[in-house]
Amino acid sequence: MTAYLILHGWQNHRPEGHWQHWLAGRLTAIGHQVGYPQLPEPDDPELDVWLAELARHLDALDAGGERVVVAHSLSAVLWLHAAARGLPGLDAVDRVLLVAPPSGAVLARHPEVAGFAPPPLEFTLPGPTRLVAGDDDPYCEEGADTLYGTPLALPTDILPGAAHLDLDAGYGPWPAVLGWCLDPTVPLMARPA
């Protein structure tokens, strides 16, 4: 059994139609342990509070099998902060998928999340990490590969027309992310039209 931790982004109240909600349901249905917590104050989050929650949820992951984290948007940047600070428990995670991290420039424009501006990328991620983002993400105009993939030497999938990989971009069911969760060699592709 694999243990999954699925982490949402800013202003995300885990709507049923979102691909993360869909993914949590699919993984649970086939017998995996899935944590998909509502992080505190998703409309006005605090970095230190979210880091403490991340540590708590990592500690709750079953140590008996593989441990996988799937982080979308603001939580992808949360993961980078955790790695930069050496948050305990990160090294116990077997693999991570960072989905559509926003840029520091975008975060700086919103006082509610300005404190999440990415740390200097002068650290090594604690385990295998993959990045996936849209080529037209309005929350990362500079491009996720340029800002995160290249500096962190991450395998990166840039999906055409996928925007922020959220409900507004049509990302409800997303078979490729389920495929990657079950087998990290599965390519991350755009959702079917």
Disulfide bonds with the S-S distance in Angstrom:
none
